Amino acid sequence: MESKQQAVLAKEKESRELLFSSMADQLRSPLHGMIGLTQNLLSRSDISDCAAVKLRVMLASGRKLSALVNDILDDGAIKRKALVIAQERVNLQEVVEKVCGSLRPFMKKGVTLHTLVGS
């Protein structure tokens, strides 16, 4: 009886994982469309500074959500043993700036965050 319950639980877990992967995949296309539209609006010269700030926040949020969707899809690929990992070069200064940029809204007033990455 216990093995039957384990089989049912395993099947339910697999169904949940498929659901999450499917939902994440369905979110990806409209999300990328929103990111593209935001980038297009930011490239225009006729937007106000206030609108540009809000669009940059929207773009950063969209990119973070896109990364989360990709993580969900990667998790599913890992569980199916279908993930291919590729080693590639990154601009460390850019990565550090993005991480620090995401922390700045949470910093107390008067606190300054400095970064130093060697070349």
N, CA, C and O atoms as a GROMACS GRO file, in nm:
protein
  476
    1MET      N    1   0.081  -0.119   0.000
    1MET     CA    2   0.000   0.000   0.000
    1MET      C    3   0.087   0.127   0.000
    1MET      O    4   0.054   0.225  -0.067
    2GLU      N    5   0.196   0.124   0.074
    2GLU     CA    6   0.284   0.239   0.085
    2GLU      C    7   0.348   0.272  -0.050
    2GLU      O    8   0.362   0.390  -0.084
    3SER      N    9   0.386   0.171  -0.128
    3SER     CA   10   0.446   0.196  -0.259
    3SER      C   11   0.344   0.257  -0.355
    3SER      O   12   0.380   0.334  -0.444
    4LYS      N   13   0.217   0.222  -0.338
    4LYS     CA   14   0.111   0.279  -0.421
    4LYS      C   15   0.096   0.429  -0.390
    4LYS      O   16   0.080   0.509  -0.482
    5GLN      N   17   0.103   0.465  -0.263
    5GLN     CA   18   0.095   0.606  -0.222
    5GLN      C   19   0.215   0.684  -0.276
    5GLN      O   20   0.202   0.797  -0.321
    6GLN      N   21   0.333   0.621  -0.270
    6GLN     CA   22   0.453   0.686  -0.322
    6GLN      C   23   0.441   0.710  -0.472
    6GLN      O   24   0.484   0.814  -0.522
    7ALA      N   25   0.384   0.615  -0.543
    7ALA     CA   26   0.365   0.629  -0.687
    7ALA      C   27   0.267   0.743  -0.717
    7ALA      O   28   0.288   0.819  -0.811
    8VAL      N   29   0.161   0.754  -0.638
    8VAL     CA   30   0.064   0.862  -0.656
    8VAL      C   31   0.130   0.997  -0.627
    8VAL      O   32   0.110   1.093  -0.702
    9LEU      N   33   0.208   1.004  -0.519
    9LEU     CA   34   0.277   1.128  -0.485
    9LEU      C   35   0.378   1.167  -0.593
    9LEU      O   36   0.391   1.285  -0.628
   10ALA      N   37   0.449   1.069  -0.646
   10ALA     CA   38   0.546   1.096  -0.752
   10ALA      C   39   0.476   1.150  -0.877
   10ALA      O   40   0.525   1.242  -0.942
   11LYS      N   41   0.363   1.093  -0.909
   11LYS     CA   42   0.285   1.137  -1.025
   11LYS      C   43   0.234   1.279  -1.005
   11LYS      O   44   0.237   1.360  -1.098
   12GLU      N   45   0.187   1.310  -0.885
   12GLU     CA   46   0.140   1.445  -0.854
   12GLU      C   47   0.254   1.546  -0.862
   12GLU      O   48   0.236   1.657  -0.913
   13LYS      N   49   0.370   1.507  -0.812
   13LYS     CA   50   0.487   1.595  -0.817
   13LYS      C   51   0.526   1.622  -0.962
   13LYS      O   52   0.555   1.736  -0.999
   14GLU      N   53   0.526   1.519  -1.044
   14GLU     CA   54   0.560   1.535  -1.185
   14GLU      C   55   0.458   1.625  -1.255
   14GLU      O   56   0.496   1.708  -1.338
   15SER      N   57   0.331   1.611  -1.222
   15SER     CA   58   0.226   1.695  -1.280
   15SER      C   59   0.245   1.841  -1.242
   15SER      O   60   0.229   1.930  -1.325
   16ARG      N   61   0.280   1.866  -1.115
   16ARG     CA   62   0.306   2.003  -1.068
   16ARG      C   63   0.423   2.064  -1.142
   16ARG      O   64   0.417   2.179  -1.186
   17GLU      N   65   0.531   1.987  -1.158
   17GLU     CA   66   0.650   2.037  -1.227
   17GLU      C   67   0.619   2.070  -1.373
   17GLU      O   68   0.667   2.171  -1.426
   18LEU      N   69   0.540   1.986  -1.437
   18LEU     CA   70   0.500   2.012  -1.576
   18LEU      C   71   0.413   2.138  -1.584
   18LEU      O   72   0.427   2.217  -1.678
   19LEU      N   73   0.326   2.157  -1.487
   19LEU     CA   74   0.241   2.275  -1.484
   19LEU      C   75   0.326   2.402  -1.470
   19LEU      O   76   0.305   2.498  -1.544
   20PHE      N   77   0.421   2.402  -1.376
   20PHE     CA   78   0.508   2.518  -1.358
   20PHE      C   79   0.589   2.546  -1.483
   20PHE      O   80   0.601   2.662  -1.524
   21SER      N   81   0.644   2.445  -1.544
   21SER     CA   82   0.722   2.465  -1.667
   21SER      C   83   0.635   2.521  -1.778
   21SER      O   84   0.677   2.610  -1.852
   22SER      N   85   0.515   2.469  -1.790
   22SER     CA   86   0.423   2.516  -1.894
   22SER      C   87   0.384   2.661  -1.870
   22SER      O   88   0.382   2.742  -1.963
   23MET      N   89   0.352   2.696  -1.745
   23MET     CA   90   0.315   2.833  -1.713
   23MET      C   91   0.431   2.927  -1.739
   23MET      O   92   0.412   3.036  -1.794
   24ALA      N   93   0.551   2.888  -1.699
   24ALA     CA   94   0.669   2.972  -1.720
   24ALA      C   95   0.693   2.994  -1.868
   24ALA      O   96   0.725   3.105  -1.911
   25ASP      N   97   0.677   2.889  -1.946
   25ASP     CA   98   0.696   2.900  -2.090
   25ASP      C   99   0.592   2.994  -2.152
   25ASP      O  100   0.624   3.071  -2.242
   26GLN      N  101   0.469   2.987  -2.104
   26GLN     CA  102   0.362   3.074  -2.155
   26GLN      C  103   0.384   3.220  -2.114
   26GLN      O  104   0.339   3.310  -2.185
   27LEU      N  105   0.450   3.244  -2.003
   27LEU     CA  106   0.478   3.381  -1.958
   27LEU      C  107   0.591   3.446  -2.037
   27LEU      O  108   0.597   3.568  -2.049
   28ARG      N  109   0.680   3.364  -2.090
   28ARG     CA  110   0.802   3.417  -2.152
   28ARG      C  111   0.773   3.509  -2.270
   28ARG      O  112   0.829   3.618  -2.276
   29SER      N  113   0.689   3.469  -2.364
   29SER     CA  114   0.666   3.549  -2.484
   29SER      C  115   0.605   3.686  -2.455
   29SER      O  116   0.658   3.787  -2.501
   30PRO      N  117   0.495   3.694  -2.379
   30PRO     CA  118   0.442   3.829  -2.350
   30PRO      C  119   0.538   3.913  -2.267
   30PRO      O  120   0.545   4.035  -2.284
   31LEU      N  121   0.613   3.850  -2.179
   31LEU     CA  122   0.710   3.923  -2.098
   31LEU      C  123   0.819   3.982  -2.186
   31LEU      O  124   0.857   4.098  -2.167
   32HIS      N  125   0.869   3.906  -2.280
   32HIS     CA  126   0.972   3.958  -2.370
   32HIS      C  127   0.916   4.068  -2.458
   32HIS      O  128   0.988   4.162  -2.494
   33GLY      N  129   0.787   4.058  -2.495
   33GLY     CA  130   0.723   4.166  -2.570
   33GLY      C  131   0.718   4.294  -2.490
   33GLY      O  132   0.744   4.402  -2.543
   34MET      N  133   0.685   4.284  -2.361
   34MET     CA  134   0.681   4.401  -2.274
   34MET      C  135   0.820   4.462  -2.258
   34MET      O  136   0.835   4.584  -2.257
   35ILE      N  137   0.920   4.378  -2.245
   35ILE     CA  138   1.058   4.428  -2.232
   35ILE      C  139   1.097   4.502  -2.359
   35ILE      O  140   1.156   4.609  -2.354
   36GLY      N  141   1.064   4.443  -2.475
   36GLY     CA  142   1.097   4.507  -2.602
   36GLY      C  143   1.028   4.641  -2.620
   36GLY      O  144   1.090   4.737  -2.665
   37LEU      N  145   0.900   4.648  -2.585
   37LEU     CA  146   0.828   4.775  -2.595
   37LEU      C  147   0.887   4.880  -2.502
   37LEU      O  148   0.898   4.998  -2.539
   38THR      N  149   0.925   4.839  -2.383
   38THR     CA  150   0.986   4.932  -2.288
   38THR      C  151   1.118   4.984  -2.342
   38THR      O  152   1.147   5.104  -2.332
   39GLN      N  153   1.200   4.895  -2.399
   39GLN     CA  154   1.326   4.938  -2.458
   39GLN      C  155   1.302   5.036  -2.572
   39GLN      O  156   1.374   5.135  -2.588
   40ASN      N  157   1.200   5.009  -2.652
   40ASN     CA  158   1.166   5.097  -2.763
   40ASN      C  159   1.127   5.236  -2.712
   40ASN      O  160   1.173   5.337  -2.766
   41LEU      N  161   1.044   5.241  -2.609
   41LEU     CA  162   1.004   5.370  -2.553
   41LEU      C  163   1.124   5.445  -2.496
   41LEU      O  164   1.133   5.567  -2.510
   42LEU      N  165   1.215   5.372  -2.432
   42LEU     CA  166   1.334   5.437  -2.375
   42LEU      C  167   1.426   5.494  -2.482
   42LEU      O  168   1.500   5.588  -2.455
   43SER      N  169   1.421   5.439  -2.602
   43SER     CA  170   1.509   5.487  -2.710
   43SER      C  171   1.457   5.616  -2.773
   43SER      O  172   1.528   5.681  -2.849
   44ARG      N  173   1.334   5.653  -2.742
   44ARG     CA  174   1.276   5.775  -2.798
   44ARG      C  175   1.333   5.898  -2.729
   44ARG      O  176   1.366   5.894  -2.610
   45SER      N  177   1.345   6.004  -2.805
   45SER     CA  178   1.401   6.128  -2.748
   45SER      C  179   1.293   6.221  -2.692
   45SER      O  180   1.325   6.322  -2.629
   46ASP      N  181   1.167   6.188  -2.715
   46ASP     CA  182   1.060   6.279  -2.673
   46ASP      C  183   0.994   6.240  -2.541
   46ASP      O  184   0.883   6.286  -2.513
   47ILE      N  185   1.058   6.156  -2.461
   47ILE     CA  186   0.998   6.120  -2.332
   47ILE      C  187   1.060   6.205  -2.221
   47ILE      O  188   1.176   6.245  -2.229
   48SER      N  189   0.981   6.231  -2.121
   48SER     CA  190   1.030   6.313  -2.009
   48SER      C  191   1.128   6.233  -1.923
   48SER      O  192   1.133   6.110  -1.930
   49ASP      N  193   1.205   6.305  -1.844
   49ASP     CA  194   1.300   6.240  -1.754
   49ASP      C  195   1.226   6.152  -1.654
   49ASP      O  196   1.271   6.042  -1.620
   50CYS      N  197   1.111   6.200  -1.606
   50CYS     CA  198   1.031   6.124  -1.510
   50CYS      C  199   0.983   5.994  -1.573
   50CYS      O  200   0.989   5.888  -1.510
   51ALA      N  201   0.936   6.001  -1.696
   51ALA     CA  202   0.889   5.880  -1.766
   51ALA      C  203   1.005   5.785  -1.790
   51ALA      O  204   0.989   5.663  -1.778
   52ALA      N  205   1.122   5.839  -1.823
   52ALA     CA  206   1.240   5.754  -1.848
   52ALA      C  207   1.279   5.679  -1.722
   52ALA      O  208   1.314   5.561  -1.730
   53VAL      N  209   1.274   5.744  -1.607
   53VAL     CA  210   1.306   5.677  -1.481
   53VAL      C  211   1.209   5.562  -1.456
   53VAL      O  212   1.251   5.452  -1.419
   54LYS      N  213   1.082   5.588  -1.477
   54LYS     CA  214   0.980   5.484  -1.455
   54LYS      C  215   0.996   5.370  -1.555
   54LYS      O  216   0.978   5.253  -1.520
   55LEU      N  217   1.030   5.403  -1.679
   55LEU     CA  218   1.051   5.299  -1.780
   55LEU      C  219   1.173   5.214  -1.747
   55LEU      O  220   1.172   5.093  -1.769
   56ARG      N  221   1.279   5.277  -1.694
   56ARG     CA  222   1.398   5.200  -1.656
   56ARG      C  223   1.366   5.104  -1.540
   56ARG      O  224   1.417   4.992  -1.537
   57VAL      N  225   1.283   5.148  -1.447
   57VAL     CA  226   1.240   5.059  -1.337
   57VAL      C  227   1.158   4.944  -1.395
   57VAL      O  228   1.176   4.829  -1.356
   58MET      N  229   1.069   4.976  -1.489
   58MET     CA  230   0.988   4.873  -1.552
   58MET      C  231   1.076   4.773  -1.628
   58MET      O  232   1.052   4.652  -1.623
   59LEU      N  233   1.175   4.824  -1.698
   59LEU     CA  234   1.266   4.737  -1.774
   59LEU      C  235   1.346   4.647  -1.680
   59LEU      O  236   1.360   4.527  -1.706
   60ALA      N  237   1.397   4.703  -1.572
   60ALA     CA  238   1.473   4.623  -1.475
   60ALA      C  239   1.384   4.517  -1.412
   60ALA      O  240   1.426   4.403  -1.393
   61SER      N  241   1.262   4.553  -1.378
   61SER     CA  242   1.168   4.457  -1.320
   61SER      C  243   1.134   4.347  -1.418
   61SER      O  244   1.127   4.229  -1.381
   62GLY      N  245   1.112   4.383  -1.544
   62GLY     CA  246   1.084   4.284  -1.647
   62GLY      C  247   1.199   4.188  -1.666
   62GLY      O  248   1.178   4.068  -1.683
   63ARG      N  249   1.319   4.240  -1.663
   63ARG     CA  250   1.437   4.154  -1.678
   63ARG      C  251   1.453   4.060  -1.560
   63ARG      O  252   1.491   3.944  -1.577
   64LYS      N  253   1.423   4.109  -1.440
   64LYS     CA  254   1.430   4.022  -1.322
   64LYS      C  255   1.325   3.911  -1.330
   64LYS      O  256   1.353   3.795  -1.299
   65LEU      N  257   1.204   3.948  -1.372
   65LEU     CA  258   1.098   3.849  -1.388
   65LEU      C  259   1.134   3.748  -1.497
   65LEU      O  260   1.106   3.629  -1.484
   66SER      N  261   1.197   3.796  -1.604
   66SER     CA  262   1.240   3.707  -1.711
   66SER      C  263   1.345   3.609  -1.660
   66SER      O  264   1.343   3.491  -1.696
   67ALA      N  265   1.436   3.657  -1.576
   67ALA     CA  266   1.537   3.568  -1.518
   67ALA      C  267   1.471   3.463  -1.429
   67ALA      O  268   1.512   3.347  -1.428
   68LEU      N  269   1.369   3.503  -1.354
   68LEU     CA  270   1.297   3.408  -1.269
   68LEU      C  271   1.226   3.302  -1.354
   68LEU      O  272   1.230   3.183  -1.320
   69VAL      N  273   1.162   3.343  -1.462
   69VAL     CA  274   1.096   3.249  -1.553
   69VAL      C  275   1.199   3.152  -1.609
   69VAL      O  276   1.175   3.031  -1.616
   70ASN      N  277   1.314   3.205  -1.649
   70ASN     CA  278   1.420   3.118  -1.702
   70ASN      C  279   1.471   3.021  -1.597
   70ASN      O  280   1.503   2.906  -1.628
   71ASP      N  281   1.479   3.066  -1.471
   71ASP     CA  282   1.521   2.977  -1.363
   71ASP      C  283   1.422   2.863  -1.344
   71ASP      O  284   1.461   2.748  -1.320
   72ILE      N  285   1.293   2.895  -1.353
   72ILE     CA  286   1.190   2.791  -1.340
   72ILE      C  287   1.205   2.689  -1.453
   72ILE      O  288   1.198   2.568  -1.430
   73LEU      N  289   1.227   2.738  -1.574
   73LEU     CA  290   1.244   2.648  -1.688
   73LEU      C  291   1.372   2.566  -1.674
   73LEU      O  292   1.374   2.447  -1.708
   74ASP      N  293   1.479   2.629  -1.624
   74ASP     CA  294   1.604   2.556  -1.602
   74ASP      C  295   1.586   2.447  -1.497
   74ASP      O  296   1.640   2.337  -1.511
   75ASP      N  297   1.510   2.478  -1.392
   75ASP     CA  298   1.484   2.378  -1.288
   75ASP      C  299   1.416   2.256  -1.347
   75ASP      O  300   1.451   2.142  -1.315
   76GLY      N  301   1.318   2.280  -1.432
   76GLY     CA  302   1.250   2.168  -1.498
   76GLY      C  303   1.346   2.088  -1.586
   76GLY      O  304   1.340   1.965  -1.589
   77ALA      N  305   1.433   2.159  -1.657
   77ALA     CA  306   1.531   2.091  -1.743
   77ALA      C  307   1.629   2.010  -1.660
   77ALA      O  308   1.670   1.901  -1.700
   78ILE      N  309   1.668   2.063  -1.544
   78ILE     CA  310   1.760   1.989  -1.456
   78ILE      C  311   1.693   1.860  -1.410
   78ILE      O  312   1.755   1.754  -1.410
   79LYS      N  313   1.568   1.870  -1.370
   79LYS     CA  314   1.497   1.752  -1.322
   79LYS      C  315   1.476   1.648  -1.432
   79LYS      O  316   1.470   1.528  -1.406
   80ARG      N  317   1.465   1.696  -1.557
   80ARG     CA  318   1.453   1.602  -1.670
   80ARG      C  319   1.589   1.559  -1.724
   80ARG      O  320   1.599   1.481  -1.818
   81LYS      N  321   1.695   1.613  -1.659
   81LYS     CA  322   1.834   1.586  -1.702
   81LYS      C  323   1.856   1.630  -1.847
   81LYS      O  324   1.921   1.561  -1.925
   82ALA      N  325   1.799   1.747  -1.880
   82ALA     CA  326   1.808   1.798  -2.016
   82ALA      C  327   1.877   1.934  -2.023
   82ALA      O  328   1.878   1.998  -2.129
   83LEU      N  329   1.934   1.981  -1.912
   83LEU     CA  330   1.997   2.112  -1.910
   83LEU      C  331   2.140   2.102  -1.961
   83LEU      O  332   2.217   2.016  -1.918
   84VAL      N  333   2.175   2.191  -2.052
   84VAL     CA  334   2.311   2.198  -2.103
   84VAL      C  335   2.373   2.326  -2.047
   84VAL      O  336   2.319   2.435  -2.065
   85ILE      N  337   2.484   2.312  -1.979
   85ILE     CA  338   2.552   2.426  -1.919
   85ILE      C  339   2.669   2.465  -2.009
   85ILE      O  340   2.753   2.382  -2.043
   86ALA      N  341   2.672   2.593  -2.046
   86ALA     CA  342   2.779   2.644  -2.131
   86ALA      C  343   2.860   2.746  -2.052
   86ALA      O  344   2.804   2.832  -1.984
   87GLN      N  345   2.989   2.735  -2.062
   87GLN     CA  346   3.077   2.831  -1.996
   87GLN      C  347   3.099   2.948  -2.091
   87GLN      O  348   3.132   2.927  -2.208
   88GLU      N  349   3.080   3.071  -2.041
   88GLU     CA  350   3.101   3.187  -2.126
   88GLU      C  351   3.159   3.301  -2.045
   88GLU      O  352   3.145   3.306  -1.922
   89ARG      N  353   3.223   3.392  -2.116
   89ARG     CA  354   3.282   3.508  -2.050
   89ARG      C  355   3.173   3.608  -2.012
   89ARG      O  356   3.073   3.622  -2.081
   90VAL      N  357   3.195   3.677  -1.899
   90VAL     CA  358   3.103   3.782  -1.857
   90VAL      C  359   3.184   3.905  -1.821
   90VAL      O  360   3.302   3.896  -1.787
   91ASN      N  361   3.120   4.019  -1.830
   91ASN     CA  362   3.181   4.144  -1.788
   91ASN      C  363   3.153   4.158  -1.638
   91ASN      O  364   3.042   4.195  -1.599
   92LEU      N  365   3.252   4.129  -1.556
   92LEU     CA  366   3.234   4.128  -1.411
   92LEU      C  367   3.191   4.264  -1.358
   92LEU      O  368   3.108   4.271  -1.268
   93GLN      N  369   3.246   4.371  -1.413
   93GLN     CA  370   3.208   4.506  -1.370
   93GLN      C  371   3.058   4.527  -1.392
   93GLN      O  372   2.990   4.582  -1.305
   94GLU      N  373   3.008   4.484  -1.506
   94GLU     CA  374   2.866   4.498  -1.538
   94GLU      C  375   2.779   4.417  -1.441
   94GLU      O  376   2.675   4.464  -1.395
   95VAL      N  377   2.822   4.295  -1.411
   95VAL     CA  378   2.746   4.209  -1.318
   95VAL      C  379   2.742   4.273  -1.179
   95VAL      O  380   2.636   4.278  -1.116
   96VAL      N  381   2.856   4.321  -1.132
   96VAL     CA  382   2.863   4.384  -1.000
   96VAL      C  383   2.774   4.508  -0.996
   96VAL      O  384   2.704   4.530  -0.898
   97GLU      N  385   2.777   4.589  -1.102
   97GLU     CA  386   2.694   4.709  -1.106
   97GLU      C  387   2.545   4.674  -1.103
   97GLU      O  388   2.467   4.743  -1.037
   98LYS      N  389   2.506   4.569  -1.174
   98LYS     CA  390   2.365   4.528  -1.173
   98LYS      C  391   2.323   4.482  -1.034
   98LYS      O  392   2.214   4.516  -0.987
   99VAL      N  393   2.408   4.404  -0.968
   99VAL     CA  394   2.376   4.356  -0.834
   99VAL      C  395   2.365   4.474  -0.738
   99VAL      O  396   2.270   4.483  -0.660
  100CYS      N  397   2.461   4.563  -0.744
  100CYS     CA  398   2.458   4.680  -0.655
  100CYS      C  399   2.339   4.770  -0.687
  100CYS      O  400   2.277   4.826  -0.596
  101GLY      N  401   2.308   4.783  -0.815
  101GLY     CA  402   2.192   4.864  -0.854
  101GLY      C  403   2.063   4.809  -0.798
  101GLY      O  404   1.973   4.885  -0.762
  102SER      N  405   2.054   4.678  -0.790
  102SER     CA  406   1.932   4.618  -0.735
  102SER      C  407   1.926   4.633  -0.584
  102SER      O  408   1.818   4.624  -0.525
  103LEU      N  409   2.039   4.657  -0.519
  103LEU     CA  410   2.042   4.675  -0.374
  103LEU      C  411   2.016   4.820  -0.332
  103LEU      O  412   1.968   4.845  -0.222
  104ARG      N  413   2.048   4.915  -0.420
  104ARG     CA  414   2.040   5.056  -0.383
  104ARG      C  415   1.903   5.099  -0.331
  104ARG      O  416   1.897   5.176  -0.235
  105PRO      N  417   1.792   5.055  -0.390
  105PRO     CA  418   1.661   5.099  -0.336
  105PRO      C  419   1.636   5.056  -0.192
  105PRO      O  420   1.550   5.113  -0.125
  106PHE      N  421   1.710   4.958  -0.143
  106PHE     CA  422   1.688   4.906  -0.008
  106PHE      C  423   1.786   4.964   0.094
  106PHE      O  424   1.780   4.932   0.213
  107MET      N  425   1.876   5.050   0.047
  107MET     CA  426   1.976   5.107   0.136
  107MET      C  427   1.918   5.225   0.214
  107MET      O  428   1.833   5.298   0.164
  108LYS      N  429   1.966   5.243   0.335
  108LYS     CA  430   1.923   5.356   0.417
  108LYS      C  431   1.980   5.484   0.358
  108LYS      O  432   2.086   5.483   0.295
  109LYS      N  433   1.909   5.595   0.379
  109LYS     CA  434   1.958   5.725   0.332
  109LYS      C  435   2.091   5.754   0.396
  109LYS      O  436   2.113   5.728   0.514
  110GLY      N  437   2.180   5.809   0.318
  110GLY     CA  438   2.313   5.843   0.368
  110GLY      C  439   2.414   5.732   0.352
  110GLY      O  440   2.534   5.755   0.370
  111VAL      N  441   2.370   5.614   0.318
  111VAL     CA  442   2.461   5.501   0.297
  111VAL      C  443   2.501   5.501   0.151
  111VAL      O  444   2.415   5.510   0.063
  112THR      N  445   2.630   5.491   0.125
  112THR     CA  446   2.681   5.488  -0.011
  112THR      C  447   2.746   5.354  -0.037
  112THR      O  448   2.819   5.302   0.048
  113LEU      N  449   2.720   5.299  -0.152
  113LEU     CA  450   2.777   5.172  -0.191
  113LEU      C  451   2.880   5.196  -0.302
  113LEU      O  452   2.846   5.247  -0.408
  114HIS      N  453   3.004   5.159  -0.275
  114HIS     CA  454   3.110   5.176  -0.374
  114HIS      C  455   3.155   5.039  -0.421
  114HIS      O  456   3.162   4.944  -0.342
  115THR      N  457   3.185   5.029  -0.548
  115THR     CA  458   3.234   4.902  -0.603
  115THR      C  459   3.369   4.926  -0.667
  115THR      O  460   3.397   5.033  -0.722
  116LEU      N  461   3.452   4.825  -0.660
  116LEU     CA  462   3.584   4.833  -0.723
  116LEU      C  463   3.613   4.694  -0.780
  116LEU      O  464   3.633   4.597  -0.706
  117VAL      N  465   3.616   4.687  -0.912
  117VAL     CA  466   3.647   4.563  -0.979
  117VAL      C  467   3.768   4.588  -1.066
  117VAL      O  468   3.767   4.677  -1.152
  118GLY      N  469   3.872   4.509  -1.045
  118GLY     CA  470   3.994   4.525  -1.126
  118GLY      C  471   3.970   4.485  -1.270
  118GLY      O  472   3.880   4.406  -1.300
  119SER      N  473   4.051   4.541  -1.358
  119SER     CA  474   4.034   4.510  -1.501
  119SER      C  475   4.106   4.384  -1.542
  119SER      O  476   4.101   4.345  -1.659
   0.00000   0.00000   0.00000
